[in-house]
Amino acid sequence: MITVVGIGPGAAANQTLAALAAIRQAEVLVGGTRHLAEFPHFRGETRRLNADMAGLMQWLEQNQPRQIVVLASGDPLFYGIGKRITEHFSGLCAGGGKQNIRIISGISSIQYLCARILLDMNDIYLTSSHGRRPDFGWLLQHEKIAMVTDEVIGPYQIAQEIVARGQRRRMVIGENLSQEHEQIICLNAEQVVQRGDSHYGLNVVVILNER
Ligand SMILES: C[S@@+](CC[C@H](N)C(=O)[O-])C[C@H]1O[C@@H](n2cnc3c(N)ncnc32)[C@H](O)[C@@H]1O
């Protein structure tokens, strides 16, 4: 059985009981260095995730009878490894089903940030610039946007796109959410551009119309 477990934004307090139970029962724990470090007391086998997704899929296929838990940050099906794994295995099980795959949802970094800033998630457009370039022309037609980012397209680059379109927007930048150096700042896009491409920790960005 392959269980993809969402471990939330980082802090143990944000992990679900279902996630912890699955991890306790795992024979093998698969995850990035940061994720595996969250479970120092795990006594089974561990396998470190790297960029070789094809290699991981092959290994999962060969080892599916074992109790494998793949760790994912936030929620596995929100721009996470859950999509890749469910897509890969959908054709392999008898009847095209996904009987041998289980997903345990987690608190997404976006959900966590919205809760911290008391922002309802109704009508919010959720997306990602993590390893991809969004179509900003289309994206910035939305009133309320939340996105996970990466080091290539982060707060500064997003602010530049907003300013280049002459839009007046507020940006909420949530860094290292739920972790020791958590920081949440609220600035308008011009201010983010003025700060320059300064270093941001792991972050998500919420974009709102200025009022
Ligand atoms: C591959 S995406 C995974 C998103 C994840 N599945 C989720 O639901 O939050 C990785 C991105 O999520 C965001 N992220 C994950 N954990 C975070 C945290 N603790 N603080 C801020 N951003 C975080 C960052 O934008 C990071 O680059």
PDBQT file of the ligand as one rigid body, heavy atoms in Angstrom, charges set to zero:
ROOT
HETATM    1  C1  LIG A 301       5.644  21.930  -4.221  1.00  0.00    +0.000 C 
HETATM    2  S1  LIG A 301       4.767  23.203  -3.404  1.00  0.00    +0.000 S 
HETATM    3  C2  LIG A 301       3.799  22.263  -2.328  1.00  0.00    +0.000 C 
HETATM    4  C3  LIG A 301       2.591  22.965  -1.779  1.00  0.00    +0.000 C 
HETATM    5  C4  LIG A 301       1.932  22.121  -0.693  1.00  0.00    +0.000 C 
HETATM    6  N1  LIG A 301       1.410  20.905  -1.251  1.00  0.00    +0.000 N 
HETATM    7  C5  LIG A 301       0.861  22.853   0.080  1.00  0.00    +0.000 C 
HETATM    8  O1  LIG A 301      -0.281  22.397   0.107  1.00  0.00    +0.000 OA
HETATM    9  O2  LIG A 301       1.187  23.862   0.711  1.00  0.00    +0.000 OA
HETATM   10  C6  LIG A 301       6.013  23.841  -2.350  1.00  0.00    +0.000 C 
HETATM   11  C7  LIG A 301       5.723  25.276  -2.007  1.00  0.00    +0.000 C 
HETATM   12  O3  LIG A 301       4.731  25.344  -0.966  1.00  0.00    +0.000 OA
HETATM   13  C8  LIG A 301       4.945  26.508  -0.196  1.00  0.00    +0.000 C 
HETATM   14  N2  LIG A 301       5.167  26.125   1.210  1.00  0.00    +0.000 N 
HETATM   15  C9  LIG A 301       5.190  24.876   1.711  1.00  0.00    +0.000 A 
HETATM   16  N3  LIG A 301       5.396  24.914   3.054  1.00  0.00    +0.000 NA
HETATM   17  C10 LIG A 301       5.489  26.219   3.395  1.00  0.00    +0.000 A 
HETATM   18  C11 LIG A 301       5.713  26.918   4.616  1.00  0.00    +0.000 A 
HETATM   19  N4  LIG A 301       5.864  26.288   5.772  1.00  0.00    +0.000 N 
HETATM   20  N5  LIG A 301       5.762  28.275   4.584  1.00  0.00    +0.000 NA
HETATM   21  C12 LIG A 301       5.604  28.943   3.437  1.00  0.00    +0.000 A 
HETATM   22  N6  LIG A 301       5.405  28.331   2.244  1.00  0.00    +0.000 NA
HETATM   23  C13 LIG A 301       5.347  26.990   2.218  1.00  0.00    +0.000 A 
HETATM   24  C14 LIG A 301       6.169  27.210  -0.783  1.00  0.00    +0.000 C 
HETATM   25  O4  LIG A 301       5.716  28.138  -1.744  1.00  0.00    +0.000 OA
HETATM   26  C15 LIG A 301       6.885  26.049  -1.439  1.00  0.00    +0.000 C 
HETATM   27  O5  LIG A 301       7.802  26.473  -2.421  1.00  0.00    +0.000 OA
ENDROOT
TORSDOF 0
